[in-house]
Amino acid sequence: MTNDLISKLLHNLKHQHKYEPKYQDKKDNRFEMQFSECWFTINTDNAHLEATIRIDYDLTFSMDNVHYLLNKGIHNWYIYKHFLKFSYTPLNEEDLQQTLIDLLETYE
């Protein structure tokens, strides 16, 4: 995943979907984005996504959320205290962007 694709992803999140990271950083082959409730790390070599999502007291993590993860092929996820954690390798850049949008719409 090139710097141009990361720039395009950030631009689309900000301008098309109104999600702007509070923090972002590029280190070696890792790009980090932090929003209010969601933290994402993308390995730029293979677009592998690591997600940490804070589940606040007023948010319900339901079977719909479980089915979403399972439908994405995410079988190894866990909740520890108030955080949902999982990793995911998207099919392509569009899948990565749509996954980020879905997660931001659900948890932000």
C-alpha positions in Angstrom: 0.0 0.0 0.0 1.7 3.2 -1.2 1.6 6.6 0.4 -0.6 7.8 -2.4 -3.2 5.1 -1.5 -3.0 6.1 2.2 -3.5 9.8 1.2 -6.5 8.9 -0.9 -8.0 6.8 1.9 -7.6 9.7 4.4 -9.0 12.1 1.9 -12.1 9.9 1.2 -12.7 9.4 4.9 -12.5 13.1 5.7 -14.3 14.6 2.7 -16.8 12.0 1.7 -17.6 10.5 5.0 -16.6 13.3 7.5 -14.2 11.1 9.5 -11.0 12.8 10.3 -8.4 11.1 12.5 -7.4 12.9 15.7 -4.0 11.4 15.3 -2.1 9.8 12.5 1.5 8.6 12.1 3.5 6.7 9.5 6.4 4.6 10.8 8.4 2.3 8.6 5.7 -0.1 7.2 2.9 0.9 9.6 0.3 3.6 9.4 -1.7 4.5 12.5 -5.0 6.4 12.7 -6.8 7.2 15.9 -10.4 8.4 16.1 -12.4 9.0 19.3 -13.4 5.4 19.8 -11.5 3.5 17.1 -7.8 3.0 16.6 -6.4 1.4 13.4 -3.0 0.3 12.4 -2.4 -0.7 8.7 0.6 -2.6 7.6 1.5 -0.8 4.4 3.3 -3.9 3.0 0.2 -6.0 2.8 -2.7 -3.7 3.9 -3.3 -5.9 7.1 -5.5 -4.0 9.5 -5.3 -4.2 13.3 -8.3 -2.6 15.0 -9.0 -1.6 18.6 -12.4 -0.2 19.3 -13.5 1.2 22.6 -17.0 -0.1 23.5 -18.5 2.6 25.7 -21.0 1.9 28.4 -23.9 3.1 26.2 -23.0 0.9 23.2 -24.4 -2.5 22.8 -22.2 -5.2 21.2 -24.9 -7.4 19.7 -25.2 -10.5 17.5 -25.4 -8.1 14.5 -21.9 -7.0 15.4 -20.7 -10.6 15.7 -22.3 -11.5 12.4 -20.6 -8.5 10.7 -17.2 -9.8 11.9 -17.9 -13.4 10.9 -19.1 -12.3 7.5 -15.8 -10.5 7.0 -14.0 -13.7 7.8 -12.9 -12.4 11.2 -13.1 -15.3 13.5 -10.3 -14.4 16.0 -11.6 -11.4 17.9 -12.0 -10.7 21.5 -13.3 -8.2 24.0 -11.1 -7.3 27.0 -12.6 -4.9 29.5 -14.2 -2.3 27.2 -12.2 -2.9 24.1 -12.9 -5.0 21.0 -9.7 -6.1 19.2 -9.2 -8.0 16.0 -7.1 -8.1 12.9 -8.2 -8.4 9.3 -6.6 -8.7 5.8 -8.9 -6.9 3.3 -9.4 -8.2 -0.2 -8.3 -4.9 -1.8 -8.1 -1.2 -1.1 -11.8 -0.7 -1.6 -12.6 -3.4 0.9 -10.2 -1.8 3.4 -11.9 1.6 2.9 -15.4 0.1 3.3 -14.4 -1.8 6.4 -13.0 1.4 8.0 -16.2 3.2 7.1 -18.4 0.5 8.5 -16.5 0.4 11.7 -16.5 4.2 12.1 -20.2 4.4 11.3 -20.9 1.7 13.9 -18.6 2.7 16.8 -17.8 6.5 16.4 
